[in-house]
Each structure stands twice: as C-alpha cells, then as structure tokens.
Amino acid sequence: MTSGWEAALSGASSPSWTERVRAGRDLASFADVPEAAEVLVGLLLDVEDTAVTRQTAKALARVGTVAAVRLIALAVVEADGNQADWMQTGVHDGLMGSDGGPDVAAACVKLARDRDEAVRRGASEISAWTDGTRC
C-alpha cells in the first residue's frame, strides 16, 4: 500500500490529466520539500492540459506560503503566454472567497528580495495579478 505522498508523486506523471490535477492539489502543502517542489513546477508547466496548470496554481495560491508562491514565480518566467494566463487564472481562483490574498502579497514582498533574479521577476508578475499590489 502506498502513502498519500507516494501516490501524489506517482500521479504527477500519470497520462490522466485528472490524476495530475489531484497530484498538484495533494502536493501543494509540501511546496517546501525539494522533491515535491520540482514536481509542482512541472505540473504548473504541464504541456498536455491547462487544467493541470490552473488547478496546481490554485492549490499553491491557497497554501500561500513563500515556498508555494516561489514555485509559481519560478514557473511563470518559464511559461509560454498560454500557461502564464492559466497560472494567473489559477492564482485568482485560489484567492477568490479566501483570505489568502494577503499571504500571497506578503510572499511576493519577501520574494522580491530573493537571490534568484527569475524568482524576483516572477514574484513581480504575480504581485501584479493580486489586486495590482507591486512587490
């Protein structure tokens, strides 16, 4: 019998988009774990189905930690225009009806000072998505 963690990691490489969506949701709370972080960035940049991108971004925005928002920032700078649009939609979905907005905005402020220039650029873009607040 596999654990939920192992099942989520396995589901991330499934040919089924619904399994990949489930994996993104299940792994979002582990954004600070390097193995999960790598998989989550891959799910954000899913080339087969935009639902995976959107739902993973939504889950990470709902988590709202610096580690979770950092993954979105890393992915958005690598994303094509379509993927970036779906990440933005996912972040908006994650903030709707929740009090996660301030957490994402606070994470962007911290990420604006990250050593990695790509993270700083991505955080700035995410910040623009969240009520126009700039990092």
KOLBA-7393 format. One record per residue (C-alpha): residue number from 1; residue in three letters; x negated, z, y negated. Coordinates in steps of 0.2 Angstrom, whole numbers, plus 2048, in hexadecimal, padded with zeros to 3 digits. Layout:
<recs>
+------+--------+-----+-----+-----+
! nuro ! padren !   X !   Z !   Y !
+------+--------+-----+-----+-----+
!  NUM !    ALA !   X !   Z !   Y !
...
+------+--------+-----+-----+-----+
</recs>
This chain:
<recs>
+------+--------+-----+-----+-----+
! nuro ! padren !   X !   Z !   Y !
+------+--------+-----+-----+-----+
!    1 !    MET ! 800 ! 800 ! 800 !
!    2 !    THR ! 7F9 ! 7FB ! 7EF !
!    3 !    SER ! 7FA ! 806 ! 7DF !
!    4 !    GLY ! 803 ! 800 ! 7D0 !
!    5 !    TRP ! 7F2 ! 7FD ! 7C7 !
!    6 !    GLU ! 7EC ! 7F2 ! 7D6 !
!    7 !    ALA ! 7FD ! 7E9 ! 7D6 !
!    8 !    ALA ! 7FD ! 7E5 ! 7C4 !
!    9 !    LEU ! 7EB ! 7DF ! 7C5 !
!   10 !    SER ! 7F0 ! 7D4 ! 7D3 !
!   11 !    GLY ! 800 ! 7CE ! 7CA !
!   12 !    ALA ! 7F6 ! 7C8 ! 7BC !
!   13 !    SER ! 7EF ! 7B9 ! 7C6 !
!   14 !    SER ! 7FF ! 7B5 ! 7CE !
!   15 !    PRO ! 806 ! 7A3 ! 7CD !
!   16 !    SER ! 817 ! 7AB ! 7C8 !
!   17 !    TRP ! 819 ! 7AD ! 7B6 !
!   18 !    THR ! 825 ! 7BC ! 7B8 !
!   19 !    GLU ! 817 ! 7C5 ! 7C2 !
!   20 !    ARG ! 80B ! 7C2 ! 7B4 !
!   21 !    VAL ! 817 ! 7C9 ! 7A7 !
!   22 !    ARG ! 819 ! 7D8 ! 7B2 !
!   23 !    ALA ! 807 ! 7DA ! 7B3 !
!   24 !    GLY ! 805 ! 7D9 ! 7A0 !
!   25 !    ARG ! 812 ! 7E7 ! 79E !
!   26 !    ASP ! 80B ! 7F2 ! 7AB !
!   27 !    LEU ! 7F9 ! 7F0 ! 7A5 !
!   28 !    ALA ! 7FC ! 7F2 ! 793 !
!   29 !    SER ! 7FA ! 805 ! 793 !
!   30 !    PHE ! 7E9 ! 803 ! 79B !
!   31 !    ALA ! 7E2 ! 7F8 ! 78C !
!   32 !    ASP ! 7D3 ! 804 ! 78B !
!   33 !    VAL ! 7CE ! 801 ! 79D !
!   34 !    PRO ! 7C1 ! 7F2 ! 79D !
!   35 !    GLU ! 7C8 ! 7EB ! 7AD !
!   36 !    ALA ! 7DA ! 7EB ! 7A6 !
!   37 !    ALA ! 7D4 ! 7E5 ! 795 !
!   38 !    GLU ! 7CC ! 7D5 ! 79C !
!   39 !    VAL ! 7DC ! 7D1 ! 7A6 !
!   40 !    LEU ! 7E7 ! 7D4 ! 797 !
!   41 !    VAL ! 7DE ! 7C8 ! 78C !
!   42 !    GLY ! 7E0 ! 7BB ! 799 !
!   43 !    LEU ! 7F2 ! 7BF ! 79A !
!   44 !    LEU ! 7F4 ! 7BD ! 787 !
!   45 !    LEU ! 7EB ! 7AC ! 788 !
!   46 !    ASP ! 7F6 ! 7A6 ! 797 !
!   47 !    VAL ! 7F6 ! 793 ! 798 !
!   48 !    GLU ! 804 ! 791 ! 7A4 !
!   49 !    ASP ! 812 ! 79B ! 79B !
!   50 !    THR ! 815 ! 7A1 ! 78A !
!   51 !    ALA ! 820 ! 7AF ! 790 !
!   52 !    VAL ! 811 ! 7B7 ! 797 !
!   53 !    THR ! 808 ! 7B7 ! 786 !
!   54 !    ARG ! 818 ! 7BD ! 77D !
!   55 !    GLN ! 81C ! 7CB ! 789 !
!   56 !    THR ! 80A ! 7D1 ! 78B !
!   57 !    ALA ! 808 ! 7D1 ! 778 !
!   58 !    LYS ! 818 ! 7DB ! 777 !
!   59 !    ALA ! 813 ! 7E8 ! 783 !
!   60 !    LEU ! 802 ! 7EA ! 77A !
!   61 !    ALA ! 80A ! 7EC ! 769 !
!   62 !    ARG ! 816 ! 7F9 ! 770 !
!   63 !    VAL ! 807 ! 803 ! 777 !
!   64 !    GLY ! 800 ! 801 ! 765 !
!   65 !    THR ! 7EF ! 809 ! 768 !
!   66 !    VAL ! 7DF ! 802 ! 761 !
!   67 !    ALA ! 7DA ! 7FC ! 772 !
!   68 !    ALA ! 7EA ! 7F3 ! 775 !
!   69 !    VAL ! 7EA ! 7EB ! 764 !
!   70 !    ARG ! 7D8 ! 7E6 ! 766 !
!   71 !    LEU ! 7DC ! 7DC ! 775 !
!   72 !    ILE ! 7E9 ! 7D2 ! 76B !
!   73 !    ALA ! 7DC ! 7D0 ! 75D !
!   74 !    LEU ! 7CF ! 7C9 ! 769 !
!   75 !    ALA ! 7DC ! 7BD ! 771 !
!   76 !    VAL ! 7E3 ! 7B7 ! 761 !
!   77 !    VAL ! 7D3 ! 7B0 ! 75B !
!   78 !    GLU ! 7D1 ! 7A6 ! 76B !
!   79 !    ALA ! 7E3 ! 7A0 ! 76C !
!   80 !    ASP ! 7E9 ! 78F ! 768 !
!   81 !    GLY ! 7F7 ! 78E ! 75B !
!   82 !    ASN ! 805 ! 78F ! 768 !
!   83 !    GLN ! 7FE ! 79F ! 770 !
!   84 !    ALA ! 7FB ! 7A7 ! 75F !
!   85 !    ASP ! 80D ! 7A4 ! 75B !
!   86 !    TRP ! 813 ! 7AC ! 76B !
!   87 !    MET ! 807 ! 7BB ! 769 !
!   88 !    GLN ! 80E ! 7BD ! 757 !
!   89 !    THR ! 820 ! 7BC ! 75E !
!   90 !    GLY ! 81B ! 7C9 ! 76C !
!   91 !    VAL ! 814 ! 7D5 ! 75F !
!   92 !    HIS ! 824 ! 7D3 ! 754 !
!   93 !    ASP ! 82E ! 7D7 ! 764 !
!   94 !    GLY ! 824 ! 7E6 ! 768 !
!   95 !    LEU ! 827 ! 7ED ! 756 !
!   96 !    MET ! 839 ! 7E9 ! 756 !
!   97 !    GLY ! 844 ! 7F9 ! 758 !
!   98 !    SER ! 834 ! 804 ! 75A !
!   99 !    ASP ! 829 ! 80F ! 74F !
!  100 !    GLY ! 81A ! 805 ! 756 !
!  101 !    GLY ! 817 ! 7FC ! 745 !
!  102 !    PRO ! 80D ! 80A ! 73D !
!  103 !    ASP ! 802 ! 80B ! 74D !
!  104 !    VAL ! 7FE ! 7F9 ! 74D !
!  105 !    ALA ! 7FB ! 7F9 ! 73A !
!  106 !    ALA ! 7EF ! 808 ! 73C !
!  107 !    ALA ! 7E7 ! 800 ! 74B !
!  108 !    CYS ! 7E4 ! 7F0 ! 740 !
!  109 !    VAL ! 7DC ! 7FB ! 733 !
!  110 !    LYS ! 7D0 ! 803 ! 73F !
!  111 !    LEU ! 7CC ! 7F2 ! 747 !
!  112 !    ALA ! 7C8 ! 7EA ! 736 !
!  113 !    ARG ! 7B8 ! 7F4 ! 737 !
!  114 !    ASP ! 7B4 ! 7EF ! 749 !
!  115 !    ARG ! 7A2 ! 7E9 ! 74D !
!  116 !    ASP ! 7A9 ! 7D9 ! 754 !
!  117 !    GLU ! 7AD ! 7CC ! 747 !
!  118 !    ALA ! 7BA ! 7C4 ! 752 !
!  119 !    VAL ! 7C3 ! 7D4 ! 754 !
!  120 !    ARG ! 7C3 ! 7D6 ! 741 !
!  121 !    ARG ! 7CB ! 7C5 ! 73F !
!  122 !    GLY ! 7D8 ! 7C7 ! 74C !
!  123 !    ALA ! 7DD ! 7D8 ! 745 !
!  124 !    SER ! 7DF ! 7D0 ! 734 !
!  125 !    GLU ! 7EA ! 7C3 ! 73B !
!  126 !    ILE ! 7F5 ! 7D0 ! 744 !
!  127 !    SER ! 7F6 ! 7DB ! 735 !
!  128 !    ALA ! 7FD ! 7CC ! 72C !
!  129 !    TRP ! 80B ! 7CB ! 739 !
!  130 !    THR ! 810 ! 7DD ! 737 !
!  131 !    ASP ! 819 ! 7DD ! 727 !
!  132 !    GLY ! 80B ! 7D5 ! 71D !
!  133 !    THR ! 800 ! 7E5 ! 71D !
!  134 !    ARG ! 7EE ! 7DF ! 71C !
!  135 !    CYS ! 7E0 ! 7E8 ! 725 !
+------+--------+-----+-----+-----+
</recs>
